[in-house]
Amino acid sequence: MIELEGVPELIDPVMVAAFEGWNDAGDAASTAVAHLDREWKGEVFAALDAEDYYDFQVNRPTVWMDAGVRKITWPTTRLSVVRVGGDKPRDLVLVRGIEPSMRWRSFCNELLGFAHELGVELVVILGALLGDTPHTRPVPISGTTSDPDLARRMDLEETKYEGPTGIVGVLQEACTHAGVPAVSLWAAVPHYVSQPPNPKATLALLNRLEDLIDVRIPLGELPEDARAWQVGVDQLAAEDSEVAEYVQTLEEARDTAELPEASGEAIAREFERYLRRRDGGPSPEDRTRPPMPPKPGNRDDEDSSDD
């Protein structure tokens, strides 16, 4: 059992997690959580023991200098808490790390231990995958859950996937078996432009997360970065006739598939988001953090050590 002495009582806490690696095409998901952490000035309050879960020949530590002293940063998964202010404040527990190399069940159980101790009401796991989608169209975002009731209440798909899975799928199933409501949000990244970063996919994930948990997320420069990214890919595609033709084929297939729906629901969701931003969600300066708990006793100084 994980005991966190001095942890403040959290308000309607939601855990938002993303992991670098197989489930993070274009680094879109991990960048989304990093954006939340940066905008709301999160401070790490816990980190998992790197030696328990990572193969350092696969995910190598990095050496850096601190006032002339060499330090080592170990690959791991870290947790922070931020408070979203406003009329209905709530707390987010942000989990950002690397897909573990081993002991996945223990890894998930440790994260669920934190979720239990912090009173987390919902776990949202962000992921990104490569797909046959054109970069010129809105990024497809799918929301899935293993809970039929949750699927109905939150307008999500009940997952039917069968096949190889990553830590996102394993953690979602661990949450289900533990009785913790869990949702996965997936962004589809064009496979022909898969290299990171992909700010357009990151922005789409954050917009869907905003709708799901009903908070106003400060976007900073992401919309501008997303537009610049698309312009850059447009220019690259225009220089290669085969790529341009392939993109056109993807556009036609996408438009044909979406034509019958006319996506009235998507339009309504976008209008609600516009109203939320216009009518007064608090700015990042108006948001405050709850007092940070001390690190658990057996986790001190895990993040760095003298070389």
Long-range contacts (C-beta under 8 A, 24 or more apart in sequence): 1-113, 2-110, 2-113, 2-114, 2-116, 2-117, 2-296, 3-117, 3-296, 4-45, 4-46, 4-114, 4-117, 4-118, 4-293, 4-296, 5-293, 5-294, 6-293, 6-294, 7-45, 7-117, 7-118, 7-293, 8-290, 8-291, 8-293, 9-119, 10-81, 10-91, 10-93, 10-118, 10-119, 10-290, 11-83, 11-89, 11-90, 11-91, 12-90, 12-91, 12-121, 13-81, 13-90, 13-91, 13-92, 13-93, 13-118, 13-119, 13-120, 13-121, 14-90, 14-91, 14-92, 14-93, 14-120, 14-121, 14-122, 14-123, 14-124, 14-213, 15-92, 15-93, 15-94, 15-95, 15-111, 15-114, 15-115, 15-118, 15-120, 15-122, 15-123, 15-124, 16-92, 16-93, 16-94, 16-95, 16-124, 16-125, 16-126, 16-209, 17-94, 17-95, 17-96, 17-111, 17-123, 17-124, 17-125, 17-126, 17-171, 18-95, 18-96, 18-125, 18-126, 18-127, 19-77, 19-96, 19-97, 19-98, 19-99, 19-166, 19-167, 19-168, 20-97, 20-98, 20-99, 21-98, 21-99, 21-166, 21-167, 22-99, 22-166, 22-167, 23-99, 23-127, 23-128, 23-129, 23-166, 23-167, 23-168, 23-169, 24-99, 24-127, 24-128, 25-128, 25-129, 25-130, 25-187, 25-189, 25-194, 25-198, 25-201, 26-128, 26-189, 26-194, 26-195, 26-196, 26-197, 26-198, 26-201, 27-128, 27-196, 27-197, 27-198, 28-128, 28-187, 28-189, 28-196, 28-197, 28-198, 28-201, 28-202, 28-205, 29-126, 29-127, 29-128, 29-187, 29-202, 29-205, 30-96, 31-196, 31-197, 31-198, 31-199, 31-202, 32-126, 32-202, 32-205, 32-206, 32-209, 33-94, 33-95, 33-96, 33-126, 34-96, 35-202, 35-206, 35-220, 35-222, 36-82, 36-92, 36-94, 36-206, 36-217, 37-80, 37-82, 37-94, 37-96, 39-217, 39-218, 39-220, 39-284, 40-82, 40-83, 40-84, 40-92, 40-218, 40-284, 40-287, 40-289, 41-82, 41-289, 42-80, 42-81, 42-82, 42-94, 42-289, 43-80, 43-81, 43-289, 43-292, 44-78, 44-79, 44-80, 44-303, 45-79, 45-80, 45-81, 45-292, 45-293, 45-294, 45-295, 46-78, 46-79, 46-114, 46-295, 46-296, 46-299, 47-76, 47-77, 47-78, 47-79, 47-295, 47-299, 47-302, 47-303, 48-76, 48-77, 48-78, 48-97, 48-107, 48-110, 48-111, 49-76, 49-298, 49-299, 49-302, 50-74, 50-75, 50-76, 50-302, 52-103, 52-106, 52-107, 53-77, 53-100, 53-101, 53-102, 53-103, 53-106, 53-107, 54-98, 54-100, 54-101, 54-102, 55-101, 55-102, 58-101, 59-98, 59-101, 63-307, 66-304, 69-306, 70-306, 70-307, 71-304, 71-305, 71-306, 71-307, 72-304, 72-305, 72-306, 72-307, 73-303, 73-304, 74-302, 74-303, 74-304, 76-302, 76-303, 77-107, 77-111, 78-303, 79-114, 81-118, 81-289, 81-290, 81-292, 81-293, 82-287, 82-289, 83-287, 83-288, 83-289, 83-290, 84-215, 84-216, 84-282, 84-287, 85-282, 85-286, 85-287, 85-288, 86-215, 86-216, 86-280, 86-281, 86-282, 86-286, 86-287, 88-214, 90-213, 90-215, 91-290, 92-215, 93-118, 93-120, 99-166, 99-167, 100-167, 104-167, 104-170, 105-170, 105-174, 107-167, 108-167, 108-170, 108-171, 108-174, 109-174, 111-171, 112-174, 112-175, 112-178, 112-180, 115-175, 115-180, 116-178, 116-180, 120-180, 121-181, 122-180, 122-181, 122-182, 122-183, 122-213, 123-171, 123-172, 123-175, 123-180, 123-181, 123-182, 123-183, 124-182, 124-183, 124-184, 124-185, 124-209, 124-212, 124-213, 125-168, 125-171, 125-172, 125-182, 125-183, 125-184, 125-185, 126-168, 126-184, 126-185, 126-187, 126-205, 126-209, 127-166, 127-168, 127-184, 127-185, 127-186, 127-187, 128-186, 128-187, 128-188, 128-189, 128-198, 128-201, 128-205, 129-186, 129-187, 129-188, 129-189, 130-188, 130-189, 130-190, 130-191, 130-194, 131-188, 131-189, 131-190, 131-191, 132-191, 132-250, 132-253, 133-188, 133-189, 133-190, 133-250, 133-254, 134-190, 134-247, 134-250, 134-251, 134-254, 135-190, 135-193, 135-200, 135-230, 135-233, 135-234, 135-237, 135-247, 136-230, 136-234, 136-247, 136-251, 137-251, 137-254, 137-255, 138-204, 139-187, 139-188, 139-189, 139-200, 139-201, 139-203, 139-204, 140-187, 140-188, 141-185, 141-186, 141-187, 141-188, 141-204, 141-205, 141-207, 141-208, 142-185, 142-186, 142-188, 143-183, 143-184, 143-185, 143-186, 143-208, 143-212, 144-172, 144-183, 144-184, 144-186, 145-172, 145-181, 145-182, 145-183, 145-184, 146-172, 146-173, 146-176, 146-182, 147-176, 147-181, 147-182, 150-181, 150-183, 154-183, 154-212, 155-265, 156-183, 159-184, 183-212, 185-209, 185-212, 190-250, 192-243, 192-246, 192-247, 193-233, 193-236, 197-225, 197-229, 198-229, 199-225, 199-226, 199-228, 199-229, 200-226, 200-229, 200-230, 202-226, 207-273, 210-273, 210-276, 211-269, 211-272, 211-273, 215-281, 216-276, 216-277, 216-281, 216-282, 218-283, 218-284
